[in-house]
Amino acid sequence: MDKGSITDVPGVKVGHAQDLDGATGCTVIVFENGAAAGVDVRGGAPGTRETDCLRPENIVEKIHAVFLAGGSCFGLDCAAGIMHYLEEHDIGFETGIARIPIVPGAILFDLNLGNKKARPDSEMGYIACQRASGENHMQGNVGAGAGATVGKVGGLPTMMKGGLGTASWESDGLVVGTMVAVNCLGDVLDPETGRILAGTLTQDFRRFADSVKLLCTAPWSQAGFPTNTTIGVVATNARLTKAMAIRVAVMAHDGYARAIRPAHTLSDGDTVFCVSTGDMAAEVSALGAVAARVTAQAVANGIREAEGLHGIPAHRDIGKTYL
């Protein structure tokens, strides 16, 4: 049955830290006992850390946290604080000399909202770890979703607020959970109905312009600087190798495509991590199909829970002033 959060997966803790004045933040997903992981990067403008160690032929078998952050490449600084926290708690890869936490991550561009000098940094990463718990119901303008925006095909004046979303699914003890920071170039749709929830507005701010229609009207035009990116994590208590986790991450990208139009553009750095915390038996293709479904729901949840910020309207403002 459907449930609510990535923390429904055993062995997963989540923490957030954000600066709403600066419109940026960091989300950390912690696996204290370690977890097998894979990643699939589809967007044309990615910003990532420690993704090579997730390749099946490389020596590291488990990671200890994944972070999602704003700040563009500056947000990669969050990793230092996360590693410091995990080292303090004796969590990491044993080298015989020291325990080294393995912390992959991905960032999104949110410098176009709020204080442009605000940065997610190592302190924010550390604070997010301090706040990490096995119960997470925070969505919208939290963590990596604090400064996220969507619908930038028509330029920044007609964009809307994005956010952080989470969702999960459970059946007979098998759990799949996702967490996604939605900051896309295009529109976000309800994956069940196909109705636009948020996206590029018309110049009079009264209707949705339809991002795909705009691009098809002038396919030769420049879609804009890569100020976008949707980044997410799929977690499960199924038993997965790194290679199997990569396949689930590949299939989970279908969830982006169902809820975001268009997805995986040259201006987006779309990335999905997949992490395995348990030992439940599951068929990989079926697991990937579930991951895609839950990822699409997390995208929609992040938009529904977002709030207007710094003059940028959110989905919940529709019916008040817009449309």
N, C-alpha and C positions, 0 to 999 in steps of 0.2 A: 504494500500500500504506500501511498505518498505520505511523506512526513515533512519536516521543516528545515533542517539545517545540516551542513556538512559535519557538524559535531555529533550527529546521530551515528556516525561511523565510529566504532570503538577505537581508542588509541589516538583520537584526533582532538587537539586543543586549538582554539582560535583566539587571537587578541588583536585589538585595533588601537591605533593612535592617530589623531588627526588635528589639523589646524584649520578651522573653518574660515577664519579671517584670511589666511593664506590660500585656502581652498586646495589643500593637499593632505596626504596622509599615507599610512602604511598599515597593511594587514599581514599578520604572520600566522601560518598554520604549522603547529609544532607536533612532532612525532617523537616523543621522548624515548621510545624503545627502538627507534629507527624504522624505516619503511623502504621497500623497493619502489623505484620510481622510473618513469619515462616522460618524455616531452615531445610535443610536435608543434613546430613553429610554422605558421602559414602566411602571416601578414608580410608585407613588403618593407616595413619599417620597425623591426623588432629591437627591443633593448632587453637583454637577458644576462644572467650570471650563472656559472657552473652548470651549463647545460651539457657540455661535452662529457662530463663524468657520468651522465645518464645513458650514454651509448652502451649497448650490451657487451662490447668487447673490452670495456675499460674496467679497472680493478674494483672501484668502489661499488658495493652491492646495496648499500642503504643510505638514505638521507635522513636528516634530523629536523628539518624545517623547510618550508617554502614561503617566500614572501612575495606579496604584490604591493607595488608602491606607485605613487604619483611622482612628480618632479622630473620627468624625463630621465635622462642618464644620471642626473644628480641623485635620483632616488635610489640608485644602487648602493649609496652610502649606508642605507639601512642595514645591510648585511653585516657590517662591522659590529653594530650594537647587538644584533641577534646572536652572532657568534660569541661575543663577550658574555652574554647571558647564559647561553648553553654551556660554555666552558666552565663558568662559575658553578653550574649544576652538574658537572661531570658527564655531560652528554656529548658524544662525538665518536669519530672513527679512531679506533685504537691503533696507534703507530708503534707502540713500544716506548716511545719517548713522551708523547702527549696525546691527549684526545683532541681530535680536530673535528669540529662540527661541520657537516656537509650541508650547505644552505644555498640551493638554487633559488632563483627569483626572476621576476620580470617587472618592467616598469611601463607606465603610460604617460602621455604628455598632458599635463593639466596647467601649464604655465600661462594659459590664456584666460584664466579666471582667478579673481582674488589678487592677493599680493604676489606680484611676479618674482619677488625676491625670496619668498618662503620656499623652504626645501625640506623634504623628508630626509632625515639624517640618521646617524648612528644612535643618537639619543632617542629618537622616535622609534627606531627598531627595538631598542632595549625596553622602552615603555610598553610597546605592543606585546612583547614577551611577558613582561610582568603581569599584564592584564589577561594573558591567555588562560582559557578555562575550557572545560568540556561542555559548557552550555553557551551557545551563541544564538541570539535571536535579533541581533542588530543588523539592519540593512539600510540601504539608501546612502545618505551623506556621512558614511563612516569609513574609516581606514582608507584603503586605496580608492574608494568611491567618492571621497570628500569633494574633489574638484572635477570629477568626471563629467563630460558633456557628450551630447549626441546630435546628429543631424547637422553636419557642418558643410554639406555640399553647397549650400547657398551662401556660405561665408559665416563668420562668427556672429553677426547681429541676429541671425534667424535660427540659431541653435537652441537646444533645450538641455535640461539637466539630466545627466546620467547618474549612475550610482552603483553600489555594491549589492549583489543579490546572492542568495543561497537557497538550496532546495535539496531534498533527499528522497530516496525510495527504499522500501524494505520488503522482503518476501522470505519467509521461513528462515530468518536469521541473517540472510545476505543483505548487506546495506551498500548503497551507492549514494554519495553526497557530493555536491558541487558548490563552489564559491567563485563568483565571477565579478570582476570590475568592468563595467560597461562604459566605454568611452569611444564609441565608434563614429566613423565618418557618416554613415547612413542612418536609416530609420530603424527603430525597434518595434517589432510586431508581436502581438499576442500569438504564440505558437499554435494555439487551438483554433482561433478564429481568423487569423491573418489580418486583423485590424491593427492599424498603426497606433501605438501607445505614445510614442514620442519620436521626434525627428525634425527634419528641416521644415520650418514654418514659411508661409508665404510672406511677402514683403509687408502686408498689412497685419501680420500676426494673427489672422483669423482662421486659417486653415493649414493643413499639412500640404506642403508643396509636392511631396512624393520624390524622394531622393533618386530612385532609379529612373523615374520619368525625366527628371532634370538632366541626369547623365545621358540618357538616350536622346534627349532633344539636341544636345550639343556634345557628342561623344569625343570630339577633338579638343574640348576645353580642358584646362587644368583643374583637377578636382580639389586642389588645395594642398598646402604644406602638411606633412605628416604629423598633425596635432591630435592623433587619434589613438587607437589600440584597445582591444578587448582582451583581457588576460584572466585566466582562470585555473582552478585546480579541481580535479576529480579525485575523490578518495573512496576507497572501498575496503571492506574486510575480506574480499576474495584473495586467494593465493595467486600472486602474479610474479613472473620474472620481469626483468627490465624490458626484455623484448615484448612481452605480452602487454606490459603497461604502455609501451609506445603505441601498440595497435589500438588499445582502448582510447588513448589520447587522440589518435588519428580519427577514430569514429566519433569522438565527442565533439570534434569541430563541426559535425553536421548540426549540432545544437545551435552553434553560432549562425549557420546558414539558414536555419529555420526561423530564427528570431531577429536576425539583423539583415537588412537589405540596403546596399550590397555588403557582403562580408569579404574578408581576406583581400582587401584592396592594397594597392601600392602605398597608400597613405595610412594603413593600419598595420600594427605589429602583432596581429592576433596570435596568441600562444595558449596552449593547454598543457598543463602538467597532469599526470596520472600517478597516484600513489596507492600502494597496497600495504595495509596495516595488519592483515589477518591471515587465516589459513582455511577459509571457506572454499569449497570447490565451486567453480563456475566456468561455463563455456565462454571463451573470450569474445566471440562475435555477439552473443546475446548480451554480455556485459557492456560491450561497446554501444549496442543499440539503446540500452537503458541509460548509459552515460549521456548519449546525445539528447534523449528526452529530458533528463533532469537538468542538463546544462541549459537547454532552451528555456526551461521554467525558471532557472536562477537568473537568466538574463532579464526575463520579464519581471520577476520579483524586484530586482534592483531598480528598475524604472518605476514600478508602482510605488515603491517605498521612498524614492528620492523626493527631496523638497527643493523648492526654488531657492537660489542662492545668488547673491550679488547681481540681482536684476534678471537672472536667467530663469525662465519658467520651467516647472516640472510637470509631469503627467497629472499630478493631483490638482494643478491649477486649471486644467482643462474643464470647461463648464463654468468657471468663475469669470475669466477674462478672455480666454482663447476659444476658438471654434464655436 
